[in-house]
Amino acid sequence: MRKMITALVACGALLTAAAPVQAVAAKDPVRALKAVLAAGGGVHITETTTLMEGTDERAERRREGDLRFNAKGEIVALDITTTGGEYGRERVIGFNHDIGGTAYRSGGLVAELRKHRGKTWWKDSHQLHLWYTVLLGDDLQLVNPTEPATLAALLKNGQRSESIVSGRITFKKLREVSVWFDGSAHSSWGDDTEISYTLTLSPAGLVSRVQSTYTLTGGPEEVVGKTLHIDTHYSKWGGKVSIKAPDPRDTTSELCSEDICRVLRLPS
C-alpha cells in the first residue's frame, strides 16, 4: 500500500510540474497580445546583434529601452540606448506622426558633430524611417511581436513545440503584414530574402524573446552579404511607458562637419 501511495504522489508531482508547459502550449499568443495592447502602453526590450562573417562572430551592438505602442500594436514612440557601435554610446528618442516623425539623438556620432557646446541633443524632423533603420541602424530586429498581424503570420508560418515557435519568412511576406518592417529601408532590399526566427512564449502566452537571422542581399555596400543574428528580449508587456522629448534648451537642429554648420536631416 505504501508503495502504491508513493507512486501516486510521484505521478501527481510530475503532472503538476508539466502543467505550466501545457498552459503555455494552450495559450493563444495573438489573443494574449491584444489583451495588453492599449494606447500609452508599451514593452521593455534588451537586444544584442551579432555580425557573422564566415566562422567569425562579433557582437555589433547592444540596445536597451522602451517601445510605446498604440491599440493596434504600432510603435508610436521609443527611447533606446545603444552601446557597442562604431561611435560609442548613443541614445535615441523617436516619435511617429501621421506623416513622418521627429527624432532626437545624443552621443555617438552626433556628439562629434554638435555645433553648440552644452547642447546634448540633435533634433531631426519629418523623417519617414525614424526608428526603423536610420535611427536604430541597419542591424536592428526586423521581427516585431507587438503587431497582432505580424505575430499571427509568424505563428502560422512556423512550427510550435510547447513554448517555442520556429520558422522562416521572406521580406515580401513580412512587408505584407508588418508596419514596422514596411517602414524600414530593408523592405526594398530583396523580396526573396528570408528571415529565420524563433519565438519564445511566456506562461502568459506573450512573446518573451525573438531570435532572428538574415543575410542581406541589398542595401548599403557595408551590409550586403553580411549575416546578422538579432536576439531580443521583451518584458513588462502592457506597462505604462512615458516617453518625452528632451528639454528644448538642450537641443539643436544644427550639426557641424569640417567647420561647416548647417541643419542636417537624415535621409528618408
C-alpha positions as CSV (number, residue, x, y, z in Angstrom):
1,M,0.0,0.0,0.0
2,R,2.8,2.4,0.9
3,K,4.5,1.7,-2.5
4,M,1.2,2.5,-4.3
5,I,0.7,5.8,-2.4
6,T,4.3,6.8,-3.1
7,A,3.8,6.0,-6.8
8,L,0.6,8.1,-6.9
9,V,2.3,11.0,-5.2
10,A,5.2,10.9,-7.6
11,C,2.8,10.8,-10.6
12,G,0.9,13.8,-9.1
13,A,4.2,15.7,-8.8
14,L,5.0,15.0,-12.5
15,L,1.6,16.2,-13.6
16,T,1.9,19.3,-11.5
17,A,5.3,20.1,-13.0
18,A,4.1,19.6,-16.5
19,A,1.1,21.9,-16.0
20,P,2.9,25.2,-16.7
21,V,4.3,23.9,-20.0
22,Q,0.8,22.7,-21.1
23,A,-0.6,26.1,-20.1
24,V,1.9,27.8,-22.4
25,A,1.1,25.5,-25.2
26,A,-2.6,26.1,-24.8
27,K,-2.4,29.9,-24.8
28,D,-3.4,31.9,-27.9
29,P,-0.5,34.4,-28.3
30,V,-2.4,36.7,-30.5
31,R,-5.3,36.9,-28.1
32,A,-2.8,37.4,-25.2
33,L,-1.1,40.2,-27.1
34,K,-4.4,42.0,-27.9
35,A,-5.3,41.9,-24.2
36,V,-2.3,44.0,-23.3
37,L,-2.4,46.4,-26.2
38,A,-3.6,49.8,-25.2
39,A,-2.8,53.4,-26.2
40,G,0.1,54.6,-24.0
41,G,1.2,51.1,-23.0
42,G,4.4,49.6,-24.1
43,V,7.2,47.0,-23.6
44,H,10.8,47.0,-22.5
45,I,13.4,45.4,-24.7
46,T,17.1,44.3,-24.5
47,E,18.7,43.4,-27.7
48,T,22.1,42.1,-29.0
49,T,23.1,42.0,-32.6
50,T,25.8,39.6,-33.7
51,L,27.5,40.1,-37.1
52,M,28.6,36.8,-38.7
53,E,31.2,36.7,-41.4
54,G,32.2,33.1,-42.2
55,T,33.3,31.5,-39.0
56,D,33.9,34.8,-37.3
57,E,31.3,36.3,-35.0
58,R,31.4,39.5,-33.1
59,A,28.8,41.5,-31.1
60,E,28.0,44.5,-33.2
61,R,25.6,46.4,-31.0
62,R,23.5,46.2,-27.8
63,R,20.3,48.1,-27.3
64,E,18.0,48.6,-24.3
65,G,15.0,50.8,-23.8
66,D,11.2,51.1,-24.1
67,L,8.8,51.0,-27.0
68,R,5.4,52.6,-26.7
69,F,2.6,51.2,-28.9
70,N,-1.0,52.1,-29.7
71,A,-4.0,49.8,-29.5
72,K,-3.1,48.3,-32.9
73,G,0.4,47.4,-31.7
74,E,2.1,50.0,-33.9
75,I,5.1,51.6,-32.4
76,V,4.4,55.3,-31.8
77,A,7.4,56.3,-29.7
78,L,10.7,54.8,-28.5
79,D,13.6,55.6,-26.1
80,I,16.5,53.3,-26.8
81,T,20.2,53.4,-25.7
82,T,22.7,51.7,-28.0
83,T,26.2,50.6,-26.9
84,G,29.0,48.8,-28.8
85,G,28.6,50.8,-32.0
86,E,31.4,52.4,-34.0
87,Y,30.9,55.8,-32.4
88,G,30.2,54.7,-28.8
89,R,27.2,55.0,-26.6
90,E,24.1,56.7,-28.2
91,R,20.6,57.4,-27.0
92,V,17.7,57.9,-29.4
93,I,14.2,59.2,-28.8
94,G,11.6,59.0,-31.6
95,F,8.0,60.0,-32.2
96,N,5.9,58.9,-35.1
97,H,3.3,61.2,-36.7
98,D,0.7,60.6,-39.4
99,I,3.4,61.7,-41.9
100,G,7.0,61.3,-40.9
101,G,8.2,61.9,-37.4
102,T,10.6,63.6,-35.1
103,A,13.9,62.1,-33.7
104,Y,16.3,63.1,-31.0
105,R,19.9,61.7,-30.8
106,S,22.5,62.2,-28.2
107,G,26.0,60.8,-28.0
108,G,27.7,58.7,-30.8
109,L,28.5,60.5,-34.0
110,V,26.2,63.3,-33.1
111,A,28.4,64.2,-30.1
112,E,31.3,64.8,-32.5
113,L,29.3,66.9,-34.9
114,R,27.4,69.1,-32.5
115,K,27.8,72.9,-33.1
116,H,26.7,74.3,-29.8
117,R,28.6,73.3,-26.7
118,G,26.2,72.4,-23.9
119,K,23.6,71.2,-26.3
120,T,23.4,67.4,-25.8
121,W,20.6,66.6,-28.3
122,W,20.2,66.8,-32.0
123,K,16.7,67.2,-33.3
124,D,15.7,65.8,-36.7
125,S,12.1,66.3,-38.0
126,H,9.8,64.9,-40.7
127,Q,11.7,61.7,-41.3
128,L,10.0,58.5,-42.7
129,H,12.2,55.8,-41.1
130,L,12.9,57.4,-37.7
131,W,13.2,54.3,-35.6
132,Y,13.5,51.6,-38.1
133,T,16.8,51.7,-39.9
134,V,18.1,55.3,-39.8
135,L,17.5,55.7,-36.1
136,L,18.4,52.3,-34.8
137,G,20.8,51.1,-37.5
138,D,20.8,48.6,-40.3
139,D,21.3,45.7,-37.9
140,L,18.0,46.1,-35.9
141,Q,15.4,43.4,-35.1
142,L,13.1,43.2,-38.1
143,V,10.5,40.9,-36.5
144,N,8.1,42.9,-34.3
145,P,5.9,40.9,-32.0
146,T,3.9,43.9,-30.8
147,E,1.8,43.7,-34.1
148,P,-1.0,41.2,-34.0
149,A,-1.0,40.6,-37.7
150,T,2.8,40.0,-37.7
151,L,2.5,37.7,-34.7
152,A,-0.3,35.8,-36.4
153,A,1.8,35.3,-39.6
154,L,4.8,34.1,-37.6
155,L,2.7,31.6,-35.8
156,K,1.1,30.4,-39.0
157,N,4.4,30.2,-40.8
158,G,6.2,28.4,-38.0
159,Q,6.2,25.2,-36.1
160,R,5.2,25.3,-32.5
161,S,6.6,23.0,-29.8
162,E,5.2,23.9,-26.4
163,S,6.6,27.4,-25.7
164,I,8.8,27.7,-28.8
165,V,7.8,28.7,-32.3
166,S,10.4,28.4,-35.2
167,G,10.0,29.3,-38.8
168,R,11.1,31.2,-41.8
169,I,9.5,34.2,-43.6
170,T,10.5,36.3,-46.6
171,F,10.9,40.0,-46.7
172,K,8.0,40.2,-49.1
173,K,5.6,38.2,-46.8
174,L,6.7,40.2,-43.8
175,R,6.2,43.5,-45.5
176,E,2.6,42.5,-46.3
177,V,1.7,42.2,-42.6
178,S,4.2,44.4,-40.6
179,V,4.0,48.2,-40.4
180,W,7.4,48.0,-38.6
181,F,9.1,46.2,-41.4
182,D,7.3,48.1,-44.2
183,G,8.7,51.3,-42.6
184,S,12.2,50.1,-42.7
185,A,14.7,50.5,-45.5
186,H,15.1,46.7,-45.5
187,S,11.6,46.3,-47.1
188,S,13.1,47.2,-50.5
189,W,16.3,45.2,-50.1
190,G,15.2,41.9,-51.8
191,D,11.7,40.3,-51.7
192,D,13.1,36.8,-51.5
193,T,15.5,37.4,-48.6
194,E,14.5,35.0,-45.8
195,I,14.4,35.6,-42.1
196,S,14.8,32.6,-39.8
197,Y,13.1,33.2,-36.5
198,T,12.4,31.6,-33.1
199,L,9.8,33.0,-30.7
200,T,9.8,32.1,-27.0
201,L,6.4,32.4,-25.3
202,S,6.0,33.2,-21.6
203,P,3.5,31.4,-19.4
204,A,1.0,34.2,-20.2
205,G,1.3,33.4,-23.9
206,L,3.2,36.7,-24.6
207,V,6.5,36.7,-26.6
208,S,9.4,37.0,-24.2
209,R,12.1,36.5,-26.8
210,V,12.7,36.8,-30.5
211,Q,15.8,35.4,-32.2
212,S,16.2,36.1,-35.9
213,T,18.9,35.6,-38.6
214,Y,19.1,37.0,-42.1
215,T,21.7,37.6,-44.7
216,L,21.2,40.9,-46.5
217,T,21.2,40.8,-50.3
218,G,20.6,44.5,-50.8
219,G,21.2,47.8,-49.0
220,P,24.4,49.8,-48.3
221,E,27.6,48.2,-49.5
222,E,28.9,47.7,-46.0
223,V,26.0,45.4,-45.1
224,V,25.4,43.4,-48.3
225,G,26.3,39.8,-47.9
226,K,26.5,40.1,-44.1
227,T,24.6,37.7,-41.9
228,L,23.0,39.2,-38.8
229,H,21.7,37.4,-35.7
230,I,19.5,39.5,-33.5
231,D,18.4,38.3,-30.1
232,T,15.7,40.5,-28.4
233,H,14.1,40.0,-25.0
234,Y,10.8,41.5,-24.1
235,S,9.5,42.3,-20.6
236,K,6.9,44.5,-18.8
237,W,4.3,43.9,-21.5
238,G,1.5,46.5,-21.4
239,G,3.2,48.6,-18.7
240,K,2.8,52.3,-18.7
241,V,5.5,53.9,-20.8
242,S,6.1,57.7,-20.8
243,I,8.5,59.0,-23.4
244,K,9.1,62.7,-23.6
245,A,11.1,64.9,-25.9
246,P,14.3,66.4,-24.4
247,D,14.4,69.9,-23.0
248,P,14.5,72.3,-25.9
249,R,17.2,74.2,-24.1
250,D,19.5,71.1,-24.5
251,T,18.5,70.7,-28.2
252,T,19.9,71.9,-31.5
253,S,19.0,71.2,-35.2
254,E,22.5,72.1,-36.4
255,L,25.5,69.9,-36.8
256,C,29.0,70.8,-37.9
257,S,31.3,69.0,-40.3
258,E,34.7,70.4,-41.3
259,D,33.8,73.8,-39.8
260,I,30.6,74.0,-41.8
261,C,27.5,74.2,-39.7
262,R,24.0,73.6,-41.0
263,V,20.7,72.0,-40.4
264,L,21.1,68.4,-41.4
265,R,18.4,65.8,-41.9
266,L,18.6,62.0,-42.0
267,P,17.8,60.5,-45.4
268,S,14.2,59.3,-45.7
